[in-house]
Amino acid sequence: MAAVEEIAPATTMGTVELTVADLERSLDYYRSNIGLEVMEQGAGRASLGAGRDELLVLVEEPGARPADGYTGLFHFALLVPTRVDLARWLAHAARDRVQLAGLSDHAVSEAIYLRDPDHHGIEIYADRPRAQWEGKVGELMTTFPLDTGSLLGELDDPATEPFDGLPAGTVMGHVHLRVASIPEAVAFYRDVLGFGLVAQLGNQAAFLSAGGYHHHLGANTWESAGASAAPDGFASLRHATIVLPDDHERARVLTRVEDRALPVREQDGEPVVSDPSGNPLVLGIPR
């Protein structure tokens, strides 16, 4: 078998677009609980971000039901710049009684999990210093309870620490997907797109990245083994975005996709491909 062409090390993740049942309800949630700012809104659609960076787009489909049990989004993950930023967010969540779904230490990062009103999964996290885990992700990455006392100890007084939303510099650190098959997902994300496989848990989960990061993409079958993509009428993943460094790199990736005779469609002037589980991916470049 020919060597797999690796995706450019500077590749990152970008905007995630979701269907929601009630746009105003979702905007209230993401503003007050998560701390995102509304950047644009109109015609049943809104974009949200932190600072100047768009991170999330919500599209209203009244009556849409949660897409539990289908392939799609497991969670999108907002990476804050520092551990202090994560502590500040946790202090806000404690004061304002934001409902959490989990708090985990993954050795490579510290993470807080939530679900929005449509059951879309959210992670807010801070990385541990890269020197502690680079090249050792497969052996280090794990899950154990987050030491919230240590985290909140970053603040002088968690009870009064101001919170004005997620800070500028917050980015889409990674996207974790529900897939039907791990071998099929690995064959697509590694062997076609060119992401490096950094860790795999048999047929249950896989983690892939560009440039040695701990992961830009996660995939699991915990709720979706053998499942199909959600049909119309569900609050689902409309697309995630892979941000390639330039047109040349995007053309290289598209050539590999087309060599496998995989379909490519266009959306707003950008190519969109889908993984074997039907998860749509915009192949973007920096704007």
C-alpha positions in Angstrom: 0.0 0.0 0.0 1.3 3.5 -0.9 2.3 5.8 2.0 -0.5 8.0 3.1 -0.1 11.7 2.2 -0.3 13.7 5.4 -2.5 16.8 5.7 -0.7 20.1 6.3 0.5 20.5 9.9 -1.1 24.0 10.1 -4.6 22.5 9.5 -7.1 23.4 12.2 -10.8 23.2 12.8 -13.3 26.0 12.1 -17.0 26.9 12.3 -19.5 24.3 13.3 -23.0 24.7 11.9 -26.0 23.1 13.7 -29.8 22.9 13.3 -31.8 24.0 16.3 -35.5 23.9 17.1 -35.8 27.4 18.6 -33.2 30.0 17.6 -34.1 32.5 20.4 -33.9 29.8 23.0 -30.5 28.7 21.7 -29.1 32.2 21.5 -30.1 32.8 25.1 -28.4 29.6 26.1 -25.1 30.3 24.2 -24.9 33.9 25.3 -25.8 33.5 29.0 -24.4 30.0 29.7 -21.6 29.5 27.3 -20.5 33.1 26.9 -20.5 33.4 23.1 -21.4 36.7 21.3 -23.9 37.0 18.5 -22.1 38.3 15.5 -24.9 38.2 12.9 -28.5 37.3 13.0 -31.3 37.2 10.4 -33.8 34.9 8.6 -33.7 32.1 11.1 -29.9 32.0 11.2 -27.3 33.4 13.6 -23.5 33.2 13.9 -21.7 33.4 17.2 -18.1 33.8 18.2 -15.5 35.1 20.7 -13.7 38.3 19.7 -13.6 38.4 15.9 -13.7 34.7 15.3 -16.9 32.9 14.2 -17.1 29.6 16.0 -20.8 28.5 15.7 -23.7 29.0 13.3 -27.2 28.0 14.3 -30.0 27.5 11.8 -33.6 27.3 13.0 -35.9 24.4 12.0 -39.0 24.7 14.2 -40.0 21.5 15.8 -36.6 19.7 15.1 -36.0 16.9 17.6 -32.7 15.9 19.2 -30.8 13.6 17.0 -29.9 11.0 19.7 -29.0 7.6 18.4 -27.9 8.8 14.9 -24.5 9.6 13.6 -23.5 13.2 13.8 -22.1 15.5 16.4 -20.9 14.1 19.7 -19.5 17.5 20.8 -17.7 20.5 19.5 -14.9 21.7 21.6 -14.1 25.4 22.4 -10.4 25.8 23.4 -9.8 28.7 25.7 -6.3 30.3 25.7 -5.3 29.6 29.3 -6.1 27.6 32.4 -7.1 30.8 34.1 -9.8 31.3 31.4 -11.1 27.8 32.1 -11.2 28.5 35.8 -13.0 31.8 35.2 -15.6 29.9 33.1 -16.1 27.3 35.8 -16.6 29.9 38.4 -19.3 31.5 36.3 -21.0 28.1 35.8 -21.0 27.5 39.6 -22.3 30.9 40.4 -25.0 31.0 37.7 -26.0 27.3 38.1 -25.1 26.3 34.6 -26.0 22.6 34.2 -22.9 20.5 33.4 -22.7 17.1 31.8 -19.2 16.2 33.0 -15.8 17.5 34.2 -12.8 15.5 33.1 -9.0 15.6 33.2 -7.6 14.0 30.0 -3.9 14.4 30.9 -3.4 16.4 27.7 -6.2 18.8 28.6 -8.8 19.8 31.2 -12.4 19.7 30.0 -15.9 20.7 31.0 -18.9 19.2 29.2 -22.4 20.4 28.6 -25.4 19.8 26.3 -27.5 22.6 24.8 -31.3 22.6 24.7 -31.2 20.5 21.5 -28.8 17.9 23.1 -25.8 19.1 21.0 -22.7 18.3 23.0 -20.3 21.1 24.0 -16.8 20.9 25.5 -15.0 23.9 26.9 -11.3 23.1 27.6 -7.8 24.2 28.2 -4.7 22.4 27.0 -1.9 21.3 29.2 1.5 22.6 28.0 2.3 20.9 24.7 5.7 19.9 25.8 4.1 17.6 28.4 2.2 15.5 25.9 3.5 16.0 22.3 4.5 12.7 20.8 3.0 10.7 23.7 -0.7 11.3 23.2 -1.5 7.6 22.7 0.0 6.6 26.0 -1.1 9.7 28.0 -4.6 10.6 27.0 -7.1 9.2 29.5 -10.1 10.3 31.4 -10.3 10.8 35.2 -12.2 13.4 37.4 -11.2 17.0 37.0 -9.6 18.5 40.1 -12.0 21.5 40.3 -10.3 22.7 43.5 -7.0 23.0 41.7 -8.6 24.7 38.8 -10.5 27.2 40.8 -7.4 27.8 42.8 -6.1 29.8 39.8 -8.5 32.6 40.8 -8.2 35.0 43.8 -11.9 34.6 44.6 -14.1 32.4 42.4 -17.2 33.8 44.0 -16.5 37.3 42.7 -14.3 36.7 39.7 -15.9 38.6 36.8 -17.0 36.8 33.7 -17.6 38.7 30.5 -17.9 35.8 28.1 -15.4 33.5 26.5 -12.2 35.5 25.8 -10.9 36.6 22.4 -8.5 33.9 21.2 -11.0 31.1 22.0 -10.9 28.7 19.0 -12.6 25.5 17.7 -10.1 23.2 19.2 -11.6 19.9 18.0 -14.8 18.3 16.8 -15.9 14.9 18.1 -18.2 12.9 15.9 -20.6 10.0 16.3 -19.8 7.5 13.6 -21.2 4.1 12.5 -17.8 2.4 12.2 -14.4 3.2 13.5 -12.4 1.4 10.8 -14.4 3.3 8.1 -13.8 6.6 9.9 -10.1 5.9 10.2 -9.9 4.9 6.6 -11.4 8.2 5.6 -9.8 10.7 8.0 -6.4 9.2 7.9 -6.1 7.5 4.5 -8.0 10.0 2.4 -7.8 13.4 4.2 -4.4 12.7 5.7 -4.9 13.3 9.4 -2.5 11.4 11.7 -4.0 8.7 13.9 -2.8 9.5 17.4 -4.9 7.1 19.5 -7.5 4.3 19.0 -9.7 2.4 21.4 -10.4 -0.7 19.2 -13.7 -0.3 17.4 -15.1 2.2 19.9 -13.2 5.4 19.3 -10.3 7.1 17.4 -8.5 10.4 17.7 -6.8 12.1 14.8 -4.8 15.3 14.3 -2.7 17.5 12.1 0.8 18.6 13.1 1.1 16.4 16.2 -1.8 18.0 18.1 -3.6 15.6 20.6 -6.6 15.6 18.4 -8.5 17.8 15.9 -11.1 15.1 15.2 -12.6 12.4 17.5 -14.9 9.6 16.4 -16.8 7.1 18.5 -19.5 4.5 18.2 -20.7 4.6 21.8 -24.2 5.7 20.8 -24.1 5.2 17.0 -22.5 1.8 16.0 -24.1 0.8 12.7 -26.4 3.9 12.8 -27.4 6.2 9.9 -27.3 10.0 9.7 -30.3 11.8 11.1 -33.1 12.4 8.6 -34.9 15.8 8.1 -36.7 17.1 11.1 -33.8 16.5 13.6 -31.5 19.0 15.3 -28.3 17.7 13.7 -24.8 18.6 12.5 -25.1 20.6 9.3 -21.4 20.7 8.9 -18.0 21.0 10.6 -15.2 22.9 9.0 -11.6 21.8 8.4 -9.5 24.9 7.8 -6.6 24.2 5.5 -3.8 26.7 5.3 -4.2 27.7 1.6 -5.7 26.9 -1.8 -2.8 24.7 -2.7 -3.3 22.4 0.3 -7.0 22.3 -0.3 -6.4 21.2 -3.9 -4.1 18.4 -2.6 -6.8 17.1 -0.3 -9.5 17.4 -2.9 -7.4 15.4 -5.3 -7.1 12.6 -2.8 -10.9 12.7 -2.3 -11.6 12.7 -6.1 -9.1 9.9 -6.6 -11.3 7.7 -4.4 -14.3 8.8 -6.5 -15.9 10.3 -3.4 -18.6 13.0 -4.0 -17.8 16.7 -3.5 -20.5 19.4 -3.5 -20.2 23.1 -3.3 -21.7 25.3 -0.6 -21.2 29.1 -0.6 -18.2 28.7 -2.9 -16.4 26.1 -0.7 -16.2 22.3 -1.3 -18.0 20.0 1.1 -17.3 16.3 1.5 -18.9 13.7 3.8 -17.4 11.0 5.9 -18.7 7.4 5.6 -21.2 8.1 8.3 -22.7 11.1 6.5 -21.0 13.8 8.6 -20.6 16.8 6.3 -17.2 18.7 6.3 -16.5 22.0 4.6 -12.9 22.2 3.4 -12.2 25.8 4.1 -9.2 28.2 4.0 -8.5 31.2 6.2 -10.7 34.2 5.4 
